[in-house]
Amino acid sequence: MMIVPASARYGAAIETLLDDVFGSDRHGRTAYRLRDGVRAVEGLSFVALNAAGELVGSIQLWPIELATETGVHALTLLGPVAVAKSLQGTGIGAALMETAIAAADAMGRSAIVLIGDAEYYGRFGFSAEATGDWVVPGPVERHRLLARGVEENTAGTLRPAKALSAVRATTPAQKGSRRAVAPAAA
Ligand SMILES: CC(C)(COP(=O)(O)OP(=O)(O)OC[C@H]1O[C@@H](n2cnc3c(N)ncnc32)[C@H](O)[C@@H]1OP(=O)(O)O)[C@@H](O)C(=O)NCCC(=O)NCCS
């Protein structure tokens, strides 16, 4: 098994894997609404390939933001993470998580959000401690709205970072003008 950056050539195989793991009705989930209309962050999506070069796992990260009373804060949404059913429990998910998180950290995107089981994602530093006052665009079980690299529970609304993409595309000088949400020390 090896992990490589996801490229367009894996697009169809990723969709097939996600349909298989989550069901073809997955697009209505709240996590999908959070990334509606935005592209995955370049350089932060990875696939796992088996020895035959077949896709057996996938992870994607997306630009989102938290709109609060004091401003708009850049965050990154992690997910979906999926591993082929026949290979679940063999460490591929952990390898994908560690690869993507390290790449996000290196890119200065340490504040990461996901919707998932704390029993699994806790081992990668995720918890619901800082997300209790976040409004999300759809139903979510509060204990499954997890974040890492976010120190404070600041009330706000999570949404796709469409405006951020537009700012970057049109006025590069403003790049970086948005603050991250109180990043944790390390
Ligand atoms: C969740 C998932 C990505 C984990 O990847 P994986 O390669 O199967 O898991 P790993 O081999 O890295 O880790 C296995 C460990 O995680 C635990 N685990 C896996 N899914 C878990 C879950 N939902 N809740 C709690 N623990 C979980 C296993 O019990 C095992 O525990 P152990 O290390 O104590 O034995 C994968 O199982 C999967 O695709 N599941 C279905 C889709 C899904 O739920 N995706 C996440 C939501 S975005």
The ligand as an SDF file (V2000), in Angstrom:
LIG
                    3D

 48 50  0  0  0  0  0  0  0  0999 V2000
  -13.1980    5.1020    9.5090 C   0  0  0  0  0  0  0  0  0  0  0  0
  -12.1130    4.5840    8.5530 C   0  0  0  0  0  0  0  0  0  0  0  0
  -11.6840    5.7030    7.6120 C   0  0  0  0  0  0  0  0  0  0  0  0
  -10.9190    4.1310    9.3990 C   0  0  0  0  0  0  0  0  0  0  0  0
   -9.9210    3.6360    8.5630 O   0  0  0  0  0  0  0  0  0  0  0  0
   -9.3390    2.1690    8.8220 P   0  0  0  0  0  0  0  0  0  0  0  0
   -8.2110    1.9820    7.8860 O   0  0  0  0  0  0  0  0  0  0  0  0
  -10.4500    1.1910    8.7410 O   0  0  0  0  0  0  0  0  0  0  0  0
   -8.8850    2.2680   10.3460 O   0  0  0  0  0  0  0  0  0  0  0  0
   -7.4230    2.0360   10.9360 P   0  0  0  0  0  0  0  0  0  0  0  0
   -6.9430    0.7000   10.4690 O   0  0  0  0  0  0  0  0  0  0  0  0
   -6.5970    3.2150   10.6960 O   0  0  0  0  0  0  0  0  0  0  0  0
   -7.7490    1.9870   12.4710 O   0  0  0  0  0  0  0  0  0  0  0  0
   -8.4030    0.8920   12.9940 C   0  0  0  0  0  0  0  0  0  0  0  0
   -8.8570    1.2390   14.4000 C   0  0  0  0  0  0  0  0  0  0  0  0
   -9.8430    2.2540   14.3250 O   0  0  0  0  0  0  0  0  0  0  0  0
  -11.0180    1.7920   14.9680 C   0  0  0  0  0  0  0  0  0  0  0  0
  -12.1710    2.3880   14.2730 N   0  0  0  0  0  0  0  0  0  0  0  0
  -12.4360    2.3790   12.9610 C   0  0  0  0  0  0  0  0  0  0  0  0
  -13.5810    3.0560   12.7150 N   0  0  0  0  0  0  0  0  0  0  0  0
  -14.0160    3.4820   13.9150 C   0  0  0  0  0  0  0  0  0  0  0  0
  -15.1480    4.2320   14.3180 C   0  0  0  0  0  0  0  0  0  0  0  0
  -16.0730    4.6790   13.4570 N   0  0  0  0  0  0  0  0  0  0  0  0
  -15.2790    4.5110   15.6370 N   0  0  0  0  0  0  0  0  0  0  0  0
  -14.3680    4.0680   16.5430 C   0  0  0  0  0  0  0  0  0  0  0  0
  -13.2680    3.3660   16.2000 N   0  0  0  0  0  0  0  0  0  0  0  0
  -13.1180    3.0680   14.9010 C   0  0  0  0  0  0  0  0  0  0  0  0
  -10.9600    0.3030   14.8450 C   0  0  0  0  0  0  0  0  0  0  0  0
  -11.7350   -0.3090   15.8380 O   0  0  0  0  0  0  0  0  0  0  0  0
   -9.4750    0.0520   15.0970 C   0  0  0  0  0  0  0  0  0  0  0  0
   -9.1920    0.1790   16.4650 O   0  0  0  0  0  0  0  0  0  0  0  0
   -7.8460   -0.4090   17.1290 P   0  0  0  0  0  0  0  0  0  0  0  0
   -6.6850    0.3380   16.5100 O   0  0  0  0  0  0  0  0  0  0  0  0
   -7.9940   -0.1140   18.5860 O   0  0  0  0  0  0  0  0  0  0  0  0
   -7.8460   -1.8540   16.7840 O   0  0  0  0  0  0  0  0  0  0  0  0
  -12.6090    3.3540    7.7300 C   0  0  0  0  0  0  0  0  0  0  0  0
  -12.9140    2.2820    8.6000 O   0  0  0  0  0  0  0  0  0  0  0  0
  -13.8450    3.6520    6.8790 C   0  0  0  0  0  0  0  0  0  0  0  0
  -13.7210    3.9970    5.7060 O   0  0  0  0  0  0  0  0  0  0  0  0
  -15.0280    3.5030    7.4880 N   0  0  0  0  0  0  0  0  0  0  0  0
  -16.2710    3.7800    6.8060 C   0  0  0  0  0  0  0  0  0  0  0  0
  -16.3950    5.2370    6.3990 C   0  0  0  0  0  0  0  0  0  0  0  0
  -16.2940    6.1940    7.5630 C   0  0  0  0  0  0  0  0  0  0  0  0
  -16.9130    6.0010    8.5960 O   0  0  0  0  0  0  0  0  0  0  0  0
  -15.4910    7.2630    7.3620 N   0  0  0  0  0  0  0  0  0  0  0  0
  -15.2830    8.2900    8.3350 C   0  0  0  0  0  0  0  0  0  0  0  0
  -16.2850    9.3820    8.3040 C   0  0  0  0  0  0  0  0  0  0  0  0
  -15.7550   10.7460    7.2750 S   0  0  0  0  0  0  0  0  0  0  0  0
  1  2  1  0
  2  3  1  0
  2  4  1  0
  2 36  1  0
  4  5  1  0
  5  6  1  0
  6  7  2  0
  6  8  1  0
  6  9  1  0
  9 10  1  0
 10 11  2  0
 10 12  1  0
 10 13  1  0
 13 14  1  0
 14 15  1  0
 15 16  1  0
 15 30  1  0
 16 17  1  0
 17 18  1  0
 17 28  1  0
 18 19  1  0
 18 27  1  0
 19 20  2  0
 20 21  1  0
 21 22  1  0
 21 27  2  0
 22 23  1  0
 22 24  2  0
 24 25  1  0
 25 26  2  0
 26 27  1  0
 28 29  1  0
 28 30  1  0
 30 31  1  0
 31 32  1  0
 32 33  2  0
 32 34  1  0
 32 35  1  0
 36 37  1  0
 36 38  1  0
 38 39  2  0
 38 40  1  0
 40 41  1  0
 41 42  1  0
 42 43  1  0
 43 44  2  0
 43 45  1  0
 45 46  1  0
 46 47  1  0
 47 48  1  0
M  END
$$$$
